[in-house]
Amino acid sequence: MNEKKLITGLKQRNEEAFKILVESYKDNIYNLCFSYVRNASEAEDLAQEVFIEVYNAIEKFNANSSLSTWIYRITVNEALQLIRKQKTQKRLGFLYSLFGKEDRYGSYYKEDVHPGVTLENKQRSMVLFGAIDQLSENQRTAFLFNKVEGKSYQEIAEIMQTSVSSVESLLHRAKSNLKKRLKNYYVNKEL
């Protein structure tokens, strides 16, 4: 089914069109969600929320961008909204970690595998993702789309509704900030 027919089917609330949409995008949406939350069950829940939002908001889609760009934009917005909510609960999370309950990274290292993670050990992964978490929302979004999802600068610009030069700047600043944050860790590890 081509994109135009898919959109028409979605707007008509056609169940088969929705199944095709989910089947076509589920892996990419899950991986992107996982890049933000790094917990399998949270990523699954977040991906489901994304598809519910797509279903509920399809009438607002006006084809100024591709369907995939629109879906990625919804995914980023939902992920950032969840992260903001989690930050307000940060103190509670700290208490949980003190009492040995599973933290944000816990289940990731026990059972989940993500294609964007190439580091060999848990500690380095935690340091890397901790540094990524400290980036501004826009820097983190551009960085994850580029390095984890393999999106081009043009695709990122469309998803983030900005210019290619802004994406280049965001990626440059993200890399620079990560380099600063990770420099001492890697220098100290080599001693």
Backbone as JSON Lines, residues from 0, in Angstrom:
{"i":0,"aa":"M","n":[0.86,-1.17,0.0],"ca":[0.0,0.0,0.0],"c":[0.9,1.24,0.0]}
{"i":1,"aa":"N","n":[0.69,2.15,-0.95],"ca":[1.52,3.35,-0.98],"c":[1.1,4.31,0.13]}
{"i":2,"aa":"E","n":[1.94,5.32,0.35],"ca":[1.72,6.21,1.49],"c":[0.4,6.96,1.4]}
{"i":3,"aa":"K","n":[0.04,7.4,0.22],"ca":[-1.21,8.16,0.06],"c":[-2.42,7.3,0.41]}
{"i":4,"aa":"K","n":[-2.43,6.04,-0.05],"ca":[-3.54,5.13,0.27],"c":[-3.54,4.8,1.76]}
{"i":5,"aa":"L","n":[-2.35,4.65,2.32],"ca":[-2.24,4.36,3.75],"c":[-2.84,5.5,4.57]}
{"i":6,"aa":"I","n":[-2.49,6.72,4.22],"ca":[-3.01,7.89,4.94],"c":[-4.53,7.98,4.8]}
{"i":7,"aa":"T","n":[-5.02,7.74,3.59],"ca":[-6.47,7.76,3.36],"c":[-7.14,6.69,4.22]}
{"i":8,"aa":"G","n":[-6.57,5.5,4.24],"ca":[-7.11,4.42,5.05],"c":[-7.1,4.75,6.53]}
{"i":9,"aa":"L","n":[-6.02,5.36,6.99],"ca":[-5.93,5.75,8.4],"c":[-6.98,6.8,8.75]}
{"i":10,"aa":"K","n":[-7.16,7.75,7.86],"ca":[-8.15,8.8,8.12],"c":[-9.58,8.24,8.11]}
{"i":11,"aa":"Q","n":[-9.78,7.14,7.38],"ca":[-11.09,6.48,7.36],"c":[-11.22,5.47,8.49]}
{"i":12,"aa":"R","n":[-10.2,5.41,9.35],"ca":[-10.17,4.49,10.51],"c":[-10.2,3.03,10.09]}
{"i":13,"aa":"N","n":[-9.57,2.75,8.95],"ca":[-9.49,1.4,8.43],"c":[-8.51,0.59,9.27]}
{"i":14,"aa":"E","n":[-8.99,-0.52,9.82],"ca":[-8.17,-1.36,10.71],"c":[-6.96,-1.94,9.98]}
{"i":15,"aa":"E","n":[-7.13,-2.35,8.75],"ca":[-6.03,-2.93,7.98],"c":[-4.93,-1.89,7.73]}
{"i":16,"aa":"A","n":[-5.31,-0.66,7.47],"ca":[-4.33,0.41,7.27],"c":[-3.52,0.64,8.55]}
{"i":17,"aa":"F","n":[-4.21,0.61,9.69],"ca":[-3.52,0.8,10.96],"c":[-2.55,-0.36,11.22]}
{"i":18,"aa":"K","n":[-2.96,-1.58,10.9],"ca":[-2.06,-2.74,11.06],"c":[-0.82,-2.58,10.19]}
{"i":19,"aa":"I","n":[-1.0,-2.13,8.98],"ca":[0.13,-1.91,8.06],"c":[1.06,-0.84,8.62]}
{"i":20,"aa":"L","n":[0.48,0.23,9.12],"ca":[1.27,1.31,9.72],"c":[2.12,0.77,10.87]}
{"i":21,"aa":"V","n":[1.49,0.07,11.79],"ca":[2.21,-0.46,12.95],"c":[3.3,-1.42,12.5]}
{"i":22,"aa":"E","n":[2.98,-2.32,11.6],"ca":[3.97,-3.3,11.12],"c":[5.15,-2.6,10.43]}
{"i":23,"aa":"S","n":[4.86,-1.55,9.7],"ca":[5.91,-0.83,8.97],"c":[6.84,-0.05,9.87]}
{"i":24,"aa":"Y","n":[6.32,0.49,10.97],"ca":[7.09,1.42,11.79],"c":[7.45,0.92,13.19]}
{"i":25,"aa":"K","n":[6.92,-0.22,13.59],"ca":[7.07,-0.65,14.98],"c":[8.53,-0.78,15.43]}
{"i":26,"aa":"D","n":[9.38,-1.36,14.61],"ca":[10.77,-1.54,15.02],"c":[11.5,-0.21,15.15]}
{"i":27,"aa":"N","n":[11.34,0.66,14.17],"ca":[12.0,1.97,14.23],"c":[11.51,2.81,15.4]}
{"i":28,"aa":"I","n":[10.21,2.79,15.64],"ca":[9.64,3.57,16.74],"c":[10.1,2.99,18.08]}
{"i":29,"aa":"Y","n":[10.08,1.67,18.2],"ca":[10.55,1.05,19.44],"c":[12.02,1.4,19.7]}
{"i":30,"aa":"N","n":[12.86,1.27,18.68],"ca":[14.29,1.56,18.84],"c":[14.53,3.01,19.24]}
{"i":31,"aa":"L","n":[13.78,3.92,18.64],"ca":[13.92,5.33,18.99],"c":[13.46,5.56,20.43]}
{"i":32,"aa":"C","n":[12.35,4.97,20.8],"ca":[11.86,5.09,22.18],"c":[12.9,4.52,23.15]}
{"i":33,"aa":"F","n":[13.46,3.38,22.79],"ca":[14.47,2.74,23.64],"c":[15.7,3.63,23.79]}
{"i":34,"aa":"S","n":[16.04,4.35,22.75],"ca":[17.18,5.27,22.81],"c":[16.97,6.35,23.86]}
{"i":35,"aa":"Y","n":[15.75,6.72,24.07],"ca":[15.44,7.75,25.07],"c":[15.3,7.17,26.48]}
{"i":36,"aa":"V","n":[14.6,6.05,26.62],"ca":[14.29,5.56,27.97],"c":[15.15,4.39,28.42]}
{"i":37,"aa":"R","n":[15.74,3.65,27.49],"ca":[16.63,2.52,27.77],"c":[16.07,1.5,28.76]}
{"i":38,"aa":"N","n":[14.82,1.23,28.61],"ca":[14.14,0.22,29.41],"c":[13.1,-0.41,28.49]}
{"i":39,"aa":"A","n":[13.14,-1.72,28.35],"ca":[12.29,-2.4,27.36],"c":[10.8,-2.16,27.59]}
{"i":40,"aa":"S","n":[10.35,-2.31,28.82],"ca":[8.92,-2.15,29.05],"c":[8.49,-0.69,28.86]}
{"i":41,"aa":"E","n":[9.32,0.26,29.29],"ca":[8.99,1.67,29.07],"c":[8.98,1.99,27.58]}
{"i":42,"aa":"A","n":[9.94,1.43,26.84],"ca":[10.0,1.68,25.4],"c":[8.77,1.1,24.69]}
{"i":43,"aa":"E","n":[8.35,-0.09,25.12],"ca":[7.14,-0.69,24.53],"c":[5.91,0.17,24.83]}
{"i":44,"aa":"D","n":[5.79,0.6,26.08],"ca":[4.65,1.45,26.46],"c":[4.67,2.77,25.68]}
{"i":45,"aa":"L","n":[5.85,3.35,25.57],"ca":[6.0,4.61,24.85],"c":[5.66,4.44,23.38]}
{"i":46,"aa":"A","n":[6.13,3.35,22.77],"ca":[5.82,3.09,21.36],"c":[4.31,2.93,21.17]}
{"i":47,"aa":"Q","n":[3.65,2.24,22.09],"ca":[2.19,2.11,22.01],"c":[1.51,3.47,22.11]}
{"i":48,"aa":"E","n":[2.01,4.32,23.0],"ca":[1.46,5.68,23.12],"c":[1.63,6.45,21.81]}
{"i":49,"aa":"V","n":[2.76,6.25,21.16],"ca":[3.01,6.93,19.88],"c":[1.96,6.49,18.86]}
{"i":50,"aa":"F","n":[1.72,5.19,18.74],"ca":[0.75,4.71,17.75],"c":[-0.67,5.15,18.1]}
{"i":51,"aa":"I","n":[-0.98,5.22,19.37],"ca":[-2.29,5.74,19.78],"c":[-2.42,7.21,19.38]}
{"i":52,"aa":"E","n":[-1.35,7.97,19.61],"ca":[-1.37,9.39,19.23],"c":[-1.48,9.55,17.72]}
{"i":53,"aa":"V","n":[-0.77,8.72,16.96],"ca":[-0.88,8.77,15.5],"c":[-2.32,8.5,15.09]}
{"i":54,"aa":"Y","n":[-2.91,7.47,15.65],"ca":[-4.29,7.12,15.33],"c":[-5.24,8.27,15.67]}
{"i":55,"aa":"N","n":[-5.06,8.85,16.85],"ca":[-5.96,9.92,17.29],"c":[-5.75,11.23,16.52]}
{"i":56,"aa":"A","n":[-4.54,11.46,16.05],"ca":[-4.21,12.75,15.43],"c":[-4.09,12.69,13.91]}
{"i":57,"aa":"I","n":[-4.39,11.55,13.31],"ca":[-4.19,11.41,11.86],"c":[-4.98,12.45,11.06]}
{"i":58,"aa":"E","n":[-6.08,12.9,11.58],"ca":[-6.87,13.93,10.89],"c":[-6.09,15.24,10.76]}
{"i":59,"aa":"K","n":[-5.17,15.48,11.68],"ca":[-4.37,16.7,11.66],"c":[-3.2,16.62,10.69]}
{"i":60,"aa":"F","n":[-2.88,15.41,10.22],"ca":[-1.77,15.25,9.28],"c":[-2.16,15.88,7.95]}
{"i":61,"aa":"N","n":[-1.32,16.82,7.5],"ca":[-1.66,17.56,6.28],"c":[-0.71,17.31,5.13]}
{"i":62,"aa":"A","n":[0.15,16.34,5.24],"ca":[1.07,15.91,4.17],"c":[2.06,16.99,3.75]}
{"i":63,"aa":"N","n":[2.34,17.96,4.63],"ca":[3.42,18.91,4.35],"c":[4.78,18.23,4.48]}
{"i":64,"aa":"S","n":[4.79,17.14,5.21],"ca":[5.99,16.31,5.34],"c":[5.57,14.88,5.08]}
{"i":65,"aa":"S","n":[6.53,13.98,5.06],"ca":[6.19,12.58,4.86],"c":[5.54,12.03,6.12]}
{"i":66,"aa":"L","n":[4.84,10.94,5.97],"ca":[4.19,10.3,7.12],"c":[5.24,9.88,8.14]}
{"i":67,"aa":"S","n":[6.37,9.35,7.68],"ca":[7.41,8.9,8.61],"c":[7.98,10.07,9.41]}
{"i":68,"aa":"T","n":[8.18,11.2,8.78],"ca":[8.67,12.39,9.48],"c":[7.69,12.8,10.57]}
{"i":69,"aa":"W","n":[6.41,12.79,10.24],"ca":[5.38,13.16,11.2],"c":[5.36,12.19,12.37]}
{"i":70,"aa":"I","n":[5.47,10.89,12.09],"ca":[5.47,9.88,13.15],"c":[6.71,10.03,14.04]}
{"i":71,"aa":"Y","n":[7.87,10.27,13.43],"ca":[9.08,10.48,14.23],"c":[8.94,11.72,15.12]}
{"i":72,"aa":"R","n":[8.32,12.76,14.61],"ca":[8.12,13.97,15.4],"c":[7.23,13.67,16.61]}
{"i":73,"aa":"I","n":[6.19,12.9,16.41],"ca":[5.32,12.49,17.51],"c":[6.11,11.66,18.52]}
{"i":74,"aa":"T","n":[6.95,10.76,18.01],"ca":[7.75,9.9,18.9],"c":[8.67,10.73,19.78]}
{"i":75,"aa":"V","n":[9.37,11.68,19.16],"ca":[10.28,12.54,19.94],"c":[9.49,13.33,20.98]}
{"i":76,"aa":"N","n":[8.37,13.9,20.59],"ca":[7.57,14.68,21.54],"c":[7.09,13.81,22.71]}
{"i":77,"aa":"E","n":[6.62,12.61,22.41],"ca":[6.16,11.71,23.47],"c":[7.31,11.3,24.39]}
{"i":78,"aa":"A","n":[8.47,11.0,23.79],"ca":[9.64,10.6,24.59],"c":[10.1,11.73,25.49]}
{"i":79,"aa":"L","n":[10.19,12.92,24.96],"ca":[10.63,14.07,25.76],"c":[9.63,14.39,26.86]}
{"i":80,"aa":"Q","n":[8.37,14.24,26.56],"ca":[7.34,14.47,27.58],"c":[7.5,13.45,28.72]}
{"i":81,"aa":"L","n":[7.75,12.2,28.39],"ca":[7.96,11.18,29.41],"c":[9.22,11.48,30.23]}
{"i":82,"aa":"I","n":[10.29,11.89,29.58],"ca":[11.53,12.21,30.29],"c":[11.32,13.38,31.24]}
{"i":83,"aa":"R","n":[10.6,14.4,30.79],"ca":[10.31,15.53,31.68],"c":[9.54,15.06,32.91]}
{"i":84,"aa":"K","n":[8.59,14.18,32.69],"ca":[7.81,13.64,33.81],"c":[8.71,12.85,34.75]}
{"i":85,"aa":"Q","n":[9.61,12.07,34.18],"ca":[10.53,11.28,35.01],"c":[11.47,12.16,35.81]}
{"i":86,"aa":"K","n":[11.88,13.27,35.23],"ca":[12.78,14.18,35.94],"c":[12.1,14.76,37.18]}
{"i":87,"aa":"T","n":[10.8,14.97,37.11],"ca":[10.1,15.5,38.28],"c":[10.01,14.44,39.37]}
{"i":88,"aa":"Q","n":[10.18,13.19,38.99],"ca":[10.15,12.1,39.96],"c":[11.56,11.6,40.3]}
{"i":89,"aa":"K","n":[12.56,12.41,39.98],"ca":[13.95,12.0,40.15],"c":[14.29,11.65,41.6]}
{"i":90,"aa":"R","n":[13.78,12.4,42.53],"ca":[14.07,12.12,43.94],"c":[13.57,10.74,44.34]}
{"i":91,"aa":"L","n":[12.4,10.39,43.87],"ca":[11.86,9.08,44.18],"c":[12.75,7.99,43.58]}
{"i":92,"aa":"G","n":[13.22,8.2,42.37],"ca":[14.11,7.25,41.73],"c":[15.41,7.08,42.5]}
{"i":93,"aa":"F","n":[15.91,8.18,43.06],"ca":[17.12,8.12,43.86],"c":[16.89,7.26,45.1]}
{"i":94,"aa":"L","n":[15.74,7.42,45.73],"ca":[15.42,6.6,46.9],"c":[15.32,5.13,46.52]}
{"i":95,"aa":"Y","n":[14.71,4.85,45.37],"ca":[14.63,3.46,44.93],"c":[16.02,2.86,44.74]}
{"i":96,"aa":"S","n":[16.92,3.63,44.14],"ca":[18.26,3.09,43.92],"c":[18.97,2.84,45.25]}
{"i":97,"aa":"L","n":[18.69,3.65,46.26],"ca":[19.3,3.43,47.57],"c":[18.83,2.12,48.19]}
{"i":98,"aa":"F","n":[17.59,1.76,47.91],"ca":[17.04,0.55,48.5],"c":[17.09,-0.65,47.56]}
{"i":99,"aa":"G","n":[17.87,-0.53,46.49],"ca":[18.13,-1.67,45.63],"c":[17.07,-1.99,44.6]}
{"i":100,"aa":"K","n":[16.12,-1.1,44.38],"ca":[15.13,-1.36,43.35],"c":[15.74,-1.05,41.98]}
{"i":101,"aa":"E","n":[15.11,-1.57,40.96],"ca":[15.64,-1.42,39.61],"c":[15.66,0.04,39.2]}
{"i":102,"aa":"D","n":[16.76,0.47,38.67],"ca":[16.86,1.86,38.22],"c":[16.59,1.94,36.72]}
{"i":103,"aa":"R","n":[16.75,3.12,36.2],"ca":[16.45,3.37,34.79],"c":[17.28,2.5,33.86]}
{"i":104,"aa":"Y","n":[18.48,2.16,34.25],"ca":[19.38,1.39,33.4],"c":[19.34,-0.1,33.72]}
{"i":105,"aa":"G","n":[18.74,-0.47,34.86],"ca":[18.81,-1.83,35.36],"c":[18.4,-2.9,34.38]}
{"i":106,"aa":"S","n":[17.18,-2.84,33.87],"ca":[16.72,-3.92,33.01],"c":[17.46,-3.93,31.69]}
{"i":107,"aa":"Y","n":[17.97,-2.8,31.26],"ca":[18.71,-2.74,30.01],"c":[19.89,-3.68,30.03]}
{"i":108,"aa":"Y","n":[20.61,-3.69,31.13],"ca":[21.82,-4.49,31.2],"c":[21.53,-5.94,31.53]}
{"i":109,"aa":"K","n":[20.35,-6.23,32.03],"ca":[20.04,-7.6,32.37],"c":[19.56,-8.39,31.16]}
{"i":110,"aa":"E","n":[18.7,-7.75,30.32],"ca":[18.08,-8.58,29.29],"c":[17.89,-7.91,27.94]}
{"i":111,"aa":"D","n":[17.98,-6.63,27.85],"ca":[17.64,-5.92,26.62],"c":[18.87,-5.72,25.75]}
{"i":112,"aa":"V","n":[18.67,-5.76,24.45],"ca":[19.74,-5.5,23.51],"c":[19.25,-4.41,22.58]}
{"i":113,"aa":"H","n":[20.06,-3.43,22.34],"ca":[19.69,-2.31,21.47],"c":[20.76,-2.13,20.42]}
{"i":114,"aa":"P","n":[20.41,-1.97,19.16],"ca":[21.41,-1.87,18.11],"c":[22.32,-0.66,18.23]}
{"i":115,"aa":"G","n":[21.87,0.38,18.91],"ca":[22.7,1.58,19.04],"c":[23.79,1.45,20.09]}
{"i":116,"aa":"V","n":[23.77,0.4,20.87],"ca":[24.74,0.24,21.95],"c":[25.86,-0.66,21.47]}
{"i":117,"aa":"T","n":[27.08,-0.12,21.4],"ca":[28.2,-0.9,20.92],"c":[29.29,-1.06,21.97]}
{"i":118,"aa":"L","n":[29.14,-0.41,23.07],"ca":[30.16,-0.53,24.11],"c":[30.09,-1.9,24.75]}
{"i":119,"aa":"E","n":[31.23,-2.4,25.18],"ca":[31.3,-3.78,25.64],"c":[30.88,-3.98,27.09]}
{"i":120,"aa":"N","n":[30.95,-2.98,27.92],"ca":[30.6,-3.26,29.31],"c":[29.59,-2.28,29.87]}
{"i":121,"aa":"K","n":[28.98,-2.71,30.93],"ca":[27.89,-1.96,31.56],"c":[28.33,-0.57,32.02]}
{"i":122,"aa":"Q","n":[29.47,-0.47,32.65],"ca":[29.9,0.81,33.2],"c":[30.1,1.85,32.11]}
{"i":123,"aa":"R","n":[30.75,1.49,31.03],"ca":[30.96,2.44,29.94],"c":[29.63,2.86,29.31]}
{"i":124,"aa":"S","n":[28.73,1.92,29.17],"ca":[27.41,2.25,28.61],"c":[26.67,3.23,29.51]}
{"i":125,"aa":"M","n":[26.73,2.99,30.81],"ca":[26.05,3.89,31.74],"c":[26.66,5.29,31.67]}
{"i":126,"aa":"V","n":[27.98,5.37,31.58],"ca":[28.64,6.67,31.5],"c":[28.25,7.37,30.2]}
{"i":127,"aa":"L","n":[28.28,6.64,29.11],"ca":[27.92,7.22,27.81],"c":[26.48,7.72,27.82]}
{"i":128,"aa":"F","n":[25.54,6.87,28.23],"ca":[24.14,7.27,28.22],"c":[23.87,8.37,29.24]}
{"i":129,"aa":"G","n":[24.6,8.35,30.34],"ca":[24.47,9.44,31.31],"c":[24.89,10.77,30.7]}
{"i":130,"aa":"A","n":[25.96,10.74,29.91],"ca":[26.43,11.96,29.23],"c":[25.42,12.4,28.17]}
{"i":131,"aa":"I","n":[24.85,11.46,27.44],"ca":[23.84,11.79,26.44],"c":[22.61,12.41,27.11]}
{"i":132,"aa":"D","n":[22.24,11.86,28.27],"ca":[21.09,12.4,29.01],"c":[21.3,13.85,29.43]}
{"i":133,"aa":"Q","n":[22.56,14.27,29.6],"ca":[22.85,15.63,30.04],"c":[22.82,16.64,28.9]}
{"i":134,"aa":"L","n":[22.74,16.17,27.66],"ca":[22.64,17.09,26.53],"c":[21.28,17.79,26.56]}
{"i":135,"aa":"S","n":[21.2,18.95,25.93],"ca":[19.91,19.61,25.81],"c":[18.98,18.71,24.99]}
{"i":136,"aa":"E","n":[17.68,18.93,25.1],"ca":[16.72,18.09,24.38],"c":[17.0,18.08,22.88]}
{"i":137,"aa":"N","n":[17.25,19.25,22.31],"ca":[17.49,19.31,20.87],"c":[18.78,18.63,20.47]}
{"i":138,"aa":"Q","n":[19.84,18.81,21.26],"ca":[21.1,18.15,20.95],"c":[20.95,16.64,21.05]}
{"i":139,"aa":"R","n":[20.29,16.18,22.11],"ca":[20.08,14.75,22.32],"c":[19.26,14.16,21.17]}
{"i":140,"aa":"T","n":[18.2,14.85,20.79],"ca":[17.35,14.37,19.71],"c":[18.13,14.26,18.4]}
{"i":141,"aa":"A","n":[18.84,15.3,18.03],"ca":[19.62,15.28,16.79],"c":[20.68,14.18,16.85]}
{"i":142,"aa":"F","n":[21.37,14.06,17.98],"ca":[22.43,13.06,18.14],"c":[21.86,11.64,18.0]}
{"i":143,"aa":"L","n":[20.75,11.35,18.68],"ca":[20.16,10.01,18.62],"c":[19.66,9.68,17.21]}
{"i":144,"aa":"F","n":[19.03,10.65,16.56],"ca":[18.58,10.4,15.19],"c":[19.75,10.13,14.27]}
{"i":145,"aa":"N","n":[20.83,10.86,14.42],"ca":[21.97,10.7,13.54],"c":[22.77,9.44,13.86]}
{"i":146,"aa":"K","n":[23.13,9.24,15.11],"ca":[24.04,8.15,15.48],"c":[23.33,6.82,15.73]}
{"i":147,"aa":"V","n":[22.12,6.85,16.24],"ca":[21.42,5.61,16.54],"c":[20.51,5.2,15.38]}
{"i":148,"aa":"E","n":[19.75,6.14,14.87],"ca":[18.8,5.83,13.8],"c":[19.39,5.96,12.41]}
{"i":149,"aa":"G","n":[20.56,6.59,12.3],"ca":[21.22,6.72,11.01],"c":[20.53,7.69,10.05]}
{"i":150,"aa":"K","n":[19.81,8.64,10.58],"ca":[19.09,9.61,9.75],"c":[20.06,10.66,9.21]}
{"i":151,"aa":"S","n":[19.77,11.13,8.01],"ca":[20.57,12.19,7.39],"c":[20.24,13.53,8.03]}
{"i":152,"aa":"Y","n":[21.08,14.51,7.81],"ca":[20.84,15.84,8.35],"c":[19.51,16.39,7.83]}
{"i":153,"aa":"Q","n":[19.22,16.14,6.57],"ca":[17.97,16.62,5.97],"c":[16.76,15.98,6.65]}
{"i":154,"aa":"E","n":[16.83,14.66,6.88],"ca":[15.71,13.98,7.54],"c":[15.52,14.5,8.96]}
{"i":155,"aa":"I","n":[16.63,14.71,9.66],"ca":[16.55,15.23,11.03],"c":[15.93,16.62,11.03]}
{"i":156,"aa":"A","n":[16.34,17.44,10.07],"ca":[15.8,18.8,9.98],"c":[14.28,18.77,9.78]}
{"i":157,"aa":"E","n":[13.81,17.86,8.94],"ca":[12.37,17.75,8.7],"c":[11.65,17.28,9.96]}
{"i":158,"aa":"I","n":[12.2,16.29,10.64],"ca":[11.57,15.76,11.85],"c":[11.52,16.82,12.93]}
{"i":159,"aa":"M","n":[12.63,17.55,13.1],"ca":[12.71,18.55,14.17],"c":[12.15,19.89,13.75]}
{"i":160,"aa":"Q","n":[11.71,20.0,12.52],"ca":[11.16,21.24,11.97],"c":[12.14,22.4,12.12]}
{"i":161,"aa":"T","n":[13.34,22.18,11.6],"ca":[14.39,23.2,11.66],"c":[15.2,23.11,10.37]}
{"i":162,"aa":"S","n":[16.24,23.91,10.27],"ca":[17.07,23.91,9.07],"c":[18.2,22.89,9.19]}
{"i":163,"aa":"V","n":[18.77,22.53,8.06],"ca":[19.91,21.61,8.04],"c":[21.09,22.23,8.78]}
{"i":164,"aa":"S","n":[21.3,23.52,8.62],"ca":[22.41,24.18,9.32],"c":[22.21,24.13,10.83]}
{"i":165,"aa":"S","n":[20.96,24.22,11.29],"ca":[20.69,24.09,12.72],"c":[21.01,22.69,13.21]}
{"i":166,"aa":"V","n":[20.69,21.69,12.41],"ca":[21.0,20.3,12.76],"c":[22.52,20.12,12.84]}
{"i":167,"aa":"E","n":[23.23,20.67,11.86],"ca":[24.69,20.59,11.88],"c":[25.25,21.22,13.15]}
{"i":168,"aa":"S","n":[24.71,22.35,13.51],"ca":[25.15,23.05,14.72],"c":[24.83,22.23,15.97]}
{"i":169,"aa":"L","n":[23.62,21.68,16.03],"ca":[23.23,20.86,17.18],"c":[24.15,19.65,17.32]}
{"i":170,"aa":"L","n":[24.45,19.0,16.2],"ca":[25.32,17.82,16.26],"c":[26.74,18.2,16.65]}
{"i":171,"aa":"H","n":[27.21,19.32,16.14],"ca":[28.56,19.77,16.51],"c":[28.63,20.05,18.01]}
{"i":172,"aa":"R","n":[27.62,20.76,18.53],"ca":[27.61,21.06,19.97],"c":[27.43,19.79,20.81]}
{"i":173,"aa":"A","n":[26.6,18.87,20.34],"ca":[26.4,17.61,21.07],"c":[27.71,16.83,21.16]}
{"i":174,"aa":"K","n":[28.41,16.71,20.04],"ca":[29.68,15.99,20.03],"c":[30.7,16.68,20.92]}
{"i":175,"aa":"S","n":[30.74,17.99,20.85],"ca":[31.67,18.76,21.68],"c":[31.37,18.57,23.16]}
{"i":176,"aa":"N","n":[30.09,18.65,23.51],"ca":[29.69,18.47,24.91],"c":[29.98,17.05,25.4]}
{"i":177,"aa":"L","n":[29.72,16.07,24.55],"ca":[30.02,14.69,24.94],"c":[31.52,14.48,25.12]}
{"i":178,"aa":"K","n":[32.28,15.07,24.24],"ca":[33.74,14.95,24.33],"c":[34.24,15.52,25.66]}
{"i":179,"aa":"K","n":[33.7,16.68,26.04],"ca":[34.09,17.3,27.31],"c":[33.68,16.43,28.49]}
{"i":180,"aa":"R","n":[32.46,15.93,28.45],"ca":[31.95,15.14,29.58],"c":[32.65,13.79,29.71]}
{"i":181,"aa":"L","n":[33.05,13.23,28.61],"ca":[33.63,11.89,28.63],"c":[35.16,11.88,28.68]}
{"i":182,"aa":"K","n":[35.77,13.03,28.45],"ca":[37.22,13.1,28.39],"c":[37.87,12.59,29.67]}
{"i":183,"aa":"N","n":[37.46,13.1,30.81],"ca":[38.07,12.69,32.08],"c":[37.82,11.22,32.36]}
{"i":184,"aa":"Y","n":[36.67,10.72,32.01],"ca":[36.37,9.31,32.27],"c":[37.34,8.42,31.51]}
{"i":185,"aa":"Y","n":[37.53,8.69,30.24],"ca":[38.37,7.82,29.42],"c":[39.86,8.04,29.7]}
{"i":186,"aa":"V","n":[40.24,9.27,30.07],"ca":[41.64,9.51,30.44],"c":[41.97,8.76,31.72]}
{"i":187,"aa":"N","n":[41.06,8.81,32.69],"ca":[41.27,8.12,33.96],"c":[41.24,6.6,33.82]}
{"i":188,"aa":"K","n":[40.47,6.09,32.88],"ca":[40.37,4.65,32.69],"c":[41.64,4.06,32.08]}
{"i":189,"aa":"E","n":[42.36,4.86,31.34],"ca":[43.57,4.37,30.68],"c":[44.77,4.39,31.6]}
{"i":190,"aa":"L","n":[44.68,5.02,32.75],"ca":[45.82,5.08,33.68],"c":[46.09,3.77,34.36]}
